[in-house]
Amino acid sequence: MRGPQSLQGRLALWLGLGVTLMWALAAGVTANRLQGRMDRVFDAALEETGQRLLPMAVRDIVNRDADDTPDQGVATLRDHDEYLTWIVRDAAGAVLLRSHRADPSVFPPYSGIGLADTATHRIYSDSALRGSLTIAVAEPLAHRRAMAWEALRGLALPLAILLPFSVLAIWAALRIALRPLDGFRRAIAARGAGDLSPVATDGLPVEFRPNAAAVNHLLDRLRQTLEAERSFTANAAHELRTPVAAALAQVQRLVLETGEGNTRARGQQIETALRRLARLSEKLLHLARAEGGGLSAGGPADLGPILRMVIRDFGGARIAAAMPDRPVMVAIDPDAFAILARNLIENALIHGGTDEAVVLELAPDGTFSVTNTGPVVPAEVLARLARPFARGESKADGAGIGLAIARTIAISAGGNLILTSPRPGRADGFSARFVPPLP
């Protein structure tokens, strides 16, 4: 059986077991000392009883008539438990006087003054009249054991009742003491994908501060590494824009000045490649900005006008849009949503079928979906489609990072991008749905 996995559970378990063990050890030591003290008290009672009874028995026997029966039991006023029994005998061992429940077979022959044990009794013996009269007082050993167990139960019962409450108190104390650790965990879990700032360590126990410092140090190293990568990507994409634009302009002029033939065809091919490179550098710049948090929301924005502006940039070709008449306010940066919508629409236009229009739907809660026709995307391909430069089975020309940009923006804004194929309610096609953050 496995023990608790949490630190709180382990500490509560081991502390509880420790308290139980210490209680059992203390109870054992106490019971042993109590047994010794009880034995001394019972022995003293036996001696006191024998020394008190012997003079009275001597007077009774001396004053007895000659014709009295030698073995006389002492009458009792009422029935009661007789834990101490006694017997008086002469030098020959004949019983002269005894308690009403005394069993002569229990008492061994007189062997001297003092205490002795038999298999069943503890016996005190004494004598008078130079040994002509002896007395023996017996107490059952079972009675002593019963009294010892009763005393031990009386000692153990309160402790046994308090033990579960002690364990509960330990658990509650640990829960309160470890609450800062739980807060530290929640602070890390609540971080967004791009938030690598240090986690507050206020209130943490001294023993856990080195761990928290190590976590913050790791976050700082990750932040520096990611910033370096994003900076390189952004700078590279930015620096490529000017030379690519210049090269594209020169190629376009060369194509115009070149007559028909292979040279003109090659020039057009170079122009197409440069346009693809320019588009790729722009998308890399968008991806770097999205990953670096450069598109964070400054406040709620109305998505309707932004989406209409993006649709106008596409000229309305093969696009069917459905939007509510009232404002759709979502906590996302307007530029970020424009880049997200543009990339989703471009992806649908490039990779979707041409038999139907690309359908755009903006719900009143801010959910934005882009749906297109086309073959069904296999599940294993769909699972990696939003990674940078991941492509499906489509042969269409594309940069391969449009969906990655859209997902990065969605997650950075606190929302999500859900890809499904086939499209909802149909047997074919593809759908990308942006779910906004909760208000």
C-alpha positions as CSV (number, residue, x, y, z in Angstrom):
1,M,0.0,0.0,0.0
2,R,1.4,3.4,-1.0
3,G,1.5,6.2,1.4
4,P,0.2,9.8,0.9
5,Q,1.8,11.6,-2.1
6,S,1.4,15.1,-0.7
7,L,3.9,16.6,1.8
8,Q,1.0,17.5,4.1
9,G,-0.3,14.0,4.1
10,R,3.2,12.5,4.7
11,L,4.0,14.9,7.6
12,A,0.5,14.3,9.1
13,L,1.0,10.5,8.8
14,W,4.5,10.4,10.3
15,L,3.8,12.9,13.0
16,G,0.6,11.0,13.9
17,L,2.5,7.7,14.0
18,G,5.2,9.4,16.1
19,V,2.7,10.7,18.6
20,T,1.0,7.3,18.7
21,L,4.4,5.6,19.3
22,M,5.4,8.1,22.0
23,W,2.0,7.7,23.6
24,A,2.3,3.9,23.6
25,L,5.8,4.1,25.1
26,A,4.7,6.6,27.7
27,A,1.7,4.5,28.6
28,G,3.9,1.4,28.9
29,V,6.4,3.1,31.2
30,T,3.5,4.6,33.2
31,A,1.8,1.2,33.5
32,N,5.0,-0.5,34.6
33,R,5.6,2.2,37.3
34,L,1.9,2.1,38.3
35,Q,2.1,-1.7,38.6
36,G,5.1,-1.4,41.0
37,R,3.4,1.2,43.1
38,M,0.1,-0.8,43.2
39,D,2.0,-3.9,44.3
40,R,3.6,-2.0,47.2
41,V,0.3,-0.6,48.2
42,F,-1.4,-4.0,48.1
43,D,1.5,-5.6,50.0
44,A,1.3,-2.9,52.6
45,A,-2.5,-3.6,52.9
46,L,-1.8,-7.3,53.3
47,E,0.7,-6.6,56.1
48,E,-1.6,-4.1,57.8
49,T,-4.5,-6.5,57.7
50,G,-2.4,-9.4,59.1
51,Q,-0.9,-7.3,61.9
52,R,-4.4,-5.9,62.8
53,L,-6.1,-9.2,62.8
54,L,-3.5,-11.2,64.6
55,P,-3.9,-9.6,68.1
56,M,-7.7,-9.8,67.8
57,A,-7.5,-13.4,66.8
58,V,-5.2,-14.2,69.8
59,R,-7.6,-12.6,72.2
60,D,-10.5,-14.5,70.7
61,I,-8.7,-17.9,70.8
62,V,-7.3,-17.4,74.3
63,N,-10.8,-16.4,75.7
64,R,-12.5,-19.3,73.8
65,D,-14.2,-22.0,75.9
66,A,-12.6,-25.4,75.9
67,D,-15.5,-27.1,74.2
68,D,-15.7,-24.6,71.3
69,T,-15.1,-26.0,67.8
70,P,-11.5,-25.3,66.8
71,D,-12.2,-24.2,63.2
72,Q,-14.6,-21.2,63.5
73,G,-15.4,-19.0,60.6
74,V,-16.0,-15.4,61.3
75,A,-19.6,-14.5,60.6
76,T,-20.4,-11.7,58.2
77,L,-23.2,-9.1,58.4
78,R,-23.9,-9.1,54.7
79,D,-22.7,-10.7,51.5
80,H,-19.9,-8.9,49.9
81,D,-16.8,-9.4,47.7
82,E,-14.0,-10.6,49.8
83,Y,-10.7,-9.8,48.1
84,L,-8.6,-10.5,51.2
85,T,-9.0,-13.9,53.0
86,W,-7.2,-14.9,56.1
87,I,-6.7,-18.0,58.3
88,V,-5.3,-18.5,61.8
89,R,-3.6,-21.8,62.7
90,D,-1.8,-23.3,65.6
91,A,1.7,-24.7,65.6
92,A,0.4,-28.0,64.3
93,G,-1.3,-26.4,61.4
94,A,-4.9,-26.8,62.6
95,V,-7.2,-24.1,61.6
96,L,-8.4,-22.1,64.6
97,L,-10.1,-19.1,62.9
98,R,-10.7,-18.0,59.4
99,S,-12.6,-15.5,57.2
100,H,-16.0,-16.8,56.0
101,R,-14.7,-17.4,52.4
102,A,-11.2,-18.6,53.2
103,D,-10.1,-21.8,51.5
104,P,-7.5,-23.6,53.6
105,S,-6.0,-25.3,50.5
106,V,-4.9,-21.9,49.2
107,F,-2.6,-21.3,52.2
108,P,0.7,-23.1,52.3
109,P,2.3,-24.3,55.6
110,Y,3.7,-21.5,57.7
111,S,7.3,-20.8,56.8
112,G,8.1,-17.5,58.4
113,I,7.1,-13.9,58.7
114,G,6.8,-12.1,55.3
115,L,5.4,-12.1,51.9
116,A,5.3,-15.0,49.5
117,D,3.7,-15.9,46.2
118,T,1.9,-19.0,45.2
119,A,0.5,-19.9,41.8
120,T,-2.7,-18.0,42.4
121,H,-2.2,-15.8,45.5
122,R,0.0,-13.2,47.2
123,I,0.3,-14.2,50.9
124,Y,1.5,-12.4,54.0
125,S,2.3,-14.6,57.0
126,D,2.9,-13.6,60.7
127,S,3.0,-15.3,64.1
128,A,2.3,-14.6,67.8
129,L,2.8,-16.3,71.2
130,R,6.3,-17.5,70.1
131,G,4.9,-19.2,67.0
132,S,2.2,-21.1,68.6
133,L,-0.4,-19.1,66.6
134,T,0.1,-18.0,63.0
135,I,-1.9,-15.9,60.6
136,A,-1.8,-15.9,56.8
137,V,-3.6,-13.2,54.7
138,A,-4.1,-14.0,51.0
139,E,-5.0,-11.8,48.0
140,P,-5.7,-13.4,44.6
141,L,-3.2,-12.4,41.9
142,A,-6.0,-12.2,39.4
143,H,-7.5,-9.4,41.5
144,R,-4.2,-7.5,41.3
145,R,-4.0,-8.0,37.5
146,A,-7.6,-6.9,37.2
147,M,-7.0,-3.7,39.2
148,A,-3.8,-3.0,37.1
149,W,-5.8,-3.4,33.8
150,E,-8.6,-1.2,35.1
151,A,-6.1,1.5,36.1
152,L,-4.4,1.2,32.7
153,R,-7.7,1.5,30.9
154,G,-8.5,4.5,33.0
155,L,-5.2,6.0,31.9
156,A,-5.4,5.0,28.3
157,L,-9.0,5.9,27.5
158,P,-8.6,9.7,27.7
159,L,-5.4,9.4,25.6
160,A,-7.1,7.2,23.1
161,I,-9.9,9.7,22.7
162,L,-7.5,12.6,22.4
163,L,-5.3,10.8,19.9
164,P,-7.5,11.3,16.8
165,F,-8.0,14.9,17.8
166,S,-4.2,15.3,18.1
167,V,-3.8,13.9,14.6
168,L,-6.5,16.2,13.3
169,A,-4.9,19.1,15.0
170,I,-1.5,18.2,13.4
171,W,-3.1,18.0,10.0
172,A,-4.8,21.4,10.5
173,A,-1.6,23.0,11.7
174,L,0.3,21.6,8.7
175,R,-2.4,22.8,6.3
176,I,-2.1,26.3,7.7
177,A,1.7,26.2,7.8
178,L,1.8,25.0,4.2
179,R,-0.7,27.4,2.9
180,P,2.0,29.8,1.4
181,L,3.3,26.8,-0.6
182,D,-0.2,26.2,-2.0
183,G,-0.4,29.9,-2.9
184,F,3.0,29.7,-4.6
185,R,1.8,26.7,-6.6
186,R,-1.4,28.5,-7.6
187,A,0.6,31.6,-8.7
188,I,2.7,29.4,-11.0
189,A,-0.4,27.5,-12.4
190,A,-2.2,30.8,-13.1
191,R,0.6,32.1,-15.3
192,G,-0.1,32.5,-19.0
193,A,2.0,30.9,-21.6
194,G,4.1,34.0,-22.1
195,D,4.4,35.2,-18.5
196,L,7.9,34.3,-17.2
197,S,8.2,37.0,-14.6
198,P,9.4,36.0,-11.1
199,V,6.8,34.5,-8.7
200,A,6.3,36.3,-5.4
201,T,7.9,34.5,-2.5
202,D,6.3,36.5,0.4
203,G,5.3,34.4,3.4
204,L,7.1,31.2,2.3
205,P,8.8,29.2,5.0
206,V,12.6,29.7,5.2
207,E,13.2,26.0,4.2
208,F,11.3,26.5,0.9
209,R,12.7,29.8,-0.1
210,P,15.8,28.2,-1.9
211,N,13.4,26.2,-4.0
212,A,11.3,29.2,-4.9
213,A,14.5,31.1,-5.7
214,A,15.6,28.3,-8.0
215,V,12.2,28.3,-9.8
216,N,12.5,32.1,-10.3
217,H,16.0,31.7,-11.5
218,L,14.9,29.1,-14.0
219,L,12.0,31.3,-15.2
220,D,14.5,34.2,-15.7
221,R,16.8,32.0,-17.8
222,L,13.9,30.8,-19.9
223,R,12.7,34.4,-20.3
224,Q,16.1,35.5,-21.5
225,T,16.4,32.5,-23.9
226,L,13.0,33.1,-25.4
227,E,13.6,36.8,-25.7
228,A,16.8,36.1,-27.5
229,E,15.1,33.8,-29.9
230,R,12.2,36.1,-30.5
231,S,14.5,39.1,-30.9
232,F,16.5,37.2,-33.5
233,T,13.4,36.2,-35.4
234,A,11.9,39.6,-35.3
235,N,15.1,41.3,-36.3
236,A,15.8,38.9,-39.1
237,A,12.2,39.2,-40.4
238,H,12.4,43.0,-40.1
239,E,15.8,43.2,-41.8
240,L,14.7,41.0,-44.6
241,R,11.8,43.2,-45.6
242,T,13.8,46.1,-47.1
243,P,16.2,44.0,-49.2
244,V,13.4,41.7,-50.3
245,A,11.2,44.6,-51.3
246,A,14.1,46.2,-53.2
247,A,14.9,42.9,-55.0
248,L,11.2,42.4,-55.8
249,A,11.1,45.9,-57.3
250,Q,14.1,45.2,-59.5
251,V,12.8,41.9,-60.6
252,Q,9.4,43.4,-61.5
253,R,11.2,46.1,-63.6
254,L,13.4,43.5,-65.2
255,V,10.3,41.5,-66.2
256,L,8.6,44.5,-67.7
257,E,11.8,45.4,-69.7
258,T,12.3,41.8,-70.9
259,G,10.4,40.5,-73.9
260,E,8.6,37.2,-74.1
261,G,10.7,34.1,-73.6
262,N,12.5,32.0,-71.1
263,T,14.1,35.0,-69.4
264,R,10.8,36.6,-68.8
265,A,9.4,33.3,-67.4
266,R,12.3,33.0,-65.0
267,G,12.0,36.5,-63.9
268,Q,8.3,35.9,-63.1
269,Q,9.3,32.8,-61.1
270,I,11.9,34.9,-59.2
271,E,9.1,37.5,-58.5
272,T,6.8,34.8,-57.2
273,A,9.6,33.4,-54.9
274,L,10.4,36.9,-53.6
275,R,6.7,37.6,-52.9
276,R,6.6,34.3,-50.9
277,L,9.7,35.4,-49.0
278,A,8.2,38.8,-48.2
279,R,5.0,37.2,-47.0
280,L,7.0,34.7,-44.9
281,S,9.1,37.5,-43.3
282,E,5.9,39.4,-42.4
283,K,4.4,36.4,-40.8
284,L,7.6,35.6,-38.9
285,L,7.5,39.2,-37.6
286,H,3.8,38.6,-36.5
287,L,4.8,35.3,-34.8
288,A,7.6,37.0,-32.9
289,R,5.4,39.8,-31.8
290,A,2.7,37.3,-30.6
291,E,5.1,35.1,-28.7
292,G,6.9,38.1,-27.2
293,G,3.7,39.6,-25.8
294,G,3.9,42.6,-28.1
295,L,0.2,42.3,-28.8
296,S,-1.2,42.3,-25.3
297,A,-4.7,43.7,-24.7
298,G,-5.0,47.2,-23.4
299,G,-8.8,46.8,-22.8
300,P,-12.0,45.5,-24.4
301,A,-12.3,46.0,-28.1
302,D,-15.2,45.8,-30.5
303,L,-14.4,42.9,-32.9
304,G,-17.1,43.8,-35.5
305,P,-15.4,46.8,-37.1
306,I,-12.0,45.1,-37.0
307,L,-13.3,42.0,-38.8
308,R,-15.1,44.1,-41.4
309,M,-11.8,46.0,-42.1
310,V,-10.0,42.7,-42.5
311,I,-12.6,41.4,-44.9
312,R,-12.3,44.5,-47.0
313,D,-8.6,43.9,-47.4
314,F,-9.5,40.6,-49.1
315,G,-11.8,42.3,-51.5
316,G,-14.8,40.1,-50.4
317,A,-13.8,37.2,-52.6
318,R,-15.4,33.9,-51.6
319,I,-16.1,35.2,-48.1
320,A,-19.5,35.0,-46.4
321,A,-19.7,36.7,-43.0
322,A,-22.3,36.6,-40.3
323,M,-21.9,39.2,-37.5
324,P,-24.3,40.5,-34.8
325,D,-25.6,44.1,-35.1
326,R,-24.5,45.1,-31.7
327,P,-20.9,45.6,-30.5
328,V,-19.0,42.5,-29.6
329,M,-16.6,43.5,-26.8
330,V,-13.7,41.2,-26.0
331,A,-10.5,41.8,-24.0
332,I,-8.0,41.5,-26.8
333,D,-5.7,43.9,-28.6
334,P,-7.3,45.1,-31.9
335,D,-4.1,44.5,-33.9
336,A,-3.8,41.0,-32.4
337,F,-7.4,40.1,-33.4
338,A,-6.8,41.5,-36.9
339,I,-3.7,39.4,-37.3
340,L,-5.5,36.3,-36.0
341,A,-8.5,36.8,-38.3
342,R,-6.3,37.6,-41.3
343,N,-4.3,34.4,-40.8
344,L,-7.3,32.2,-40.4
345,I,-9.0,33.7,-43.4
346,E,-5.8,33.3,-45.5
347,N,-5.5,29.7,-44.4
348,A,-9.1,28.9,-45.4
349,L,-8.8,30.7,-48.8
350,I,-5.5,29.0,-49.6
351,H,-6.2,25.4,-48.5
352,G,-10.0,25.3,-48.7
353,G,-12.1,24.2,-51.7
354,T,-13.3,26.7,-54.3
355,D,-16.8,25.3,-54.7
356,E,-18.1,27.2,-51.7
357,A,-17.3,30.5,-49.9
358,V,-15.3,30.7,-46.7
359,V,-17.8,31.2,-43.9
360,L,-17.0,33.7,-41.1
361,E,-19.1,33.7,-38.0
362,L,-18.7,36.2,-35.1
363,A,-20.9,35.3,-32.1
364,P,-22.2,37.9,-29.6
365,D,-19.9,36.4,-26.9
366,G,-16.8,37.0,-29.1
367,T,-16.4,33.5,-30.5
368,F,-15.0,33.7,-34.0
369,S,-15.0,30.8,-36.4
370,V,-13.7,30.3,-40.0
371,T,-15.1,27.4,-41.9
372,N,-14.1,26.1,-45.4
373,T,-14.8,23.1,-47.6
374,G,-12.2,20.6,-48.6
375,P,-11.0,17.1,-47.7
376,V,-11.1,15.9,-44.1
377,V,-7.8,16.4,-42.2
378,P,-6.7,13.3,-40.4
379,A,-6.7,13.5,-36.6
380,E,-2.9,12.9,-36.3
381,V,-2.3,15.8,-38.8
382,L,-4.9,18.0,-37.1
383,A,-3.1,17.5,-33.7
384,R,0.2,19.1,-35.1
385,L,-1.3,21.5,-37.6
386,A,-1.0,24.6,-35.3
387,R,2.8,24.1,-34.9
388,P,5.1,26.5,-36.8
389,F,5.8,25.2,-40.3
390,A,3.6,22.2,-39.9
391,R,1.7,21.4,-43.1
392,G,-1.2,19.1,-43.9
393,E,-1.7,17.1,-47.0
394,S,-2.7,20.1,-49.1
395,K,-0.4,21.1,-52.0
396,A,-1.4,24.7,-51.9
397,D,1.2,27.4,-51.5
398,G,1.5,28.7,-48.0
399,A,4.0,29.7,-45.3
400,G,3.0,27.1,-42.8
401,I,2.8,29.3,-39.8
402,G,-0.6,31.0,-40.1
403,L,-2.4,28.7,-37.7
404,A,0.6,28.9,-35.3
405,I,0.3,32.7,-35.2
406,A,-3.4,32.5,-34.6
407,R,-3.0,30.0,-31.8
408,T,-0.2,31.9,-30.1
409,I,-2.3,35.1,-30.2
410,A,-5.4,33.2,-28.8
411,I,-3.5,31.7,-25.9
412,S,-1.6,34.9,-25.1
413,A,-5.0,36.7,-24.9
414,G,-6.2,34.1,-22.4
415,G,-8.4,32.2,-25.0
416,N,-8.0,29.2,-27.2
417,L,-8.0,28.1,-30.8
418,I,-9.9,24.9,-31.6
419,L,-9.3,23.1,-34.9
420,T,-11.9,20.6,-36.1
421,S,-12.2,18.5,-39.2
422,P,-14.7,17.7,-40.6
423,R,-16.5,21.0,-40.1
424,P,-19.4,20.9,-37.6
425,G,-22.6,19.4,-39.1
426,R,-20.8,18.3,-42.3
427,A,-18.9,15.4,-43.6
428,D,-16.0,17.4,-45.1
429,G,-14.1,20.6,-44.6
430,F,-12.2,22.3,-41.9
431,S,-13.1,24.7,-39.1
432,A,-10.9,27.0,-36.9
433,R,-12.7,28.5,-33.9
434,F,-11.3,31.3,-31.7
435,V,-12.7,31.1,-28.1
436,P,-12.2,34.4,-26.3
437,P,-11.1,34.7,-22.7
438,L,-13.8,34.7,-20.0
439,P,-15.0,38.2,-19.1
